[in-house]
Amino acid sequence: MWTSSAEVSVARRRVMVSRTRPADVARRSVCRAVESMRVCLREANAS
């Protein structure tokens, strides 16, 4: 029985996420949200 590479990468990512501290994950998601907000503002100003 073989698993697809996508399944393997998902499993690996899950292991990595479980290894990282919740604080780091929260900070990363906040940074991503702020970054996307900045991009939206920049596009709104450009138009």
C-alpha positions as CSV (number, residue, x, y, z in Angstrom):
1,M,0.0,0.0,0.0
2,W,1.4,3.4,-1.0
3,T,0.4,6.9,0.0
4,S,0.4,9.9,-2.4
5,S,3.0,12.6,-2.0
6,A,0.2,15.0,-1.1
7,E,-0.8,12.9,1.8
8,V,2.8,12.6,3.0
9,S,3.3,16.3,2.9
10,V,0.0,16.9,4.8
11,A,1.1,14.4,7.5
12,R,4.5,16.1,7.7
13,R,2.9,19.5,8.0
14,R,0.7,18.2,10.8
15,V,3.7,16.9,12.6
16,M,5.5,20.3,12.2
17,V,2.4,22.2,13.4
18,S,2.0,20.0,16.5
19,R,5.7,20.6,17.2
20,T,5.4,24.4,17.0
21,R,4.2,26.3,20.1
22,P,0.7,27.6,19.9
23,A,2.0,31.1,20.5
24,D,4.2,30.9,17.4
25,V,1.2,29.7,15.3
26,A,-1.0,32.5,16.6
27,R,1.7,35.1,15.9
28,R,2.2,33.8,12.4
29,S,-1.5,33.8,11.6
30,V,-1.8,37.4,12.9
31,C,1.2,38.5,10.8
32,R,-0.4,36.9,7.8
33,A,-3.7,38.7,8.4
34,V,-1.9,42.0,8.8
35,E,0.0,41.4,5.7
36,S,-3.1,40.6,3.6
37,M,-4.8,43.7,5.1
38,R,-1.8,45.9,4.0
39,V,-2.0,44.4,0.5
40,C,-5.8,45.2,0.3
41,L,-5.1,48.8,1.4
42,R,-2.3,49.2,-1.1
43,E,-4.6,47.9,-3.9
44,A,-7.4,50.2,-2.8
45,N,-5.1,53.2,-2.8
46,A,-3.7,52.3,-6.2
47,S,-7.1,52.1,-7.9
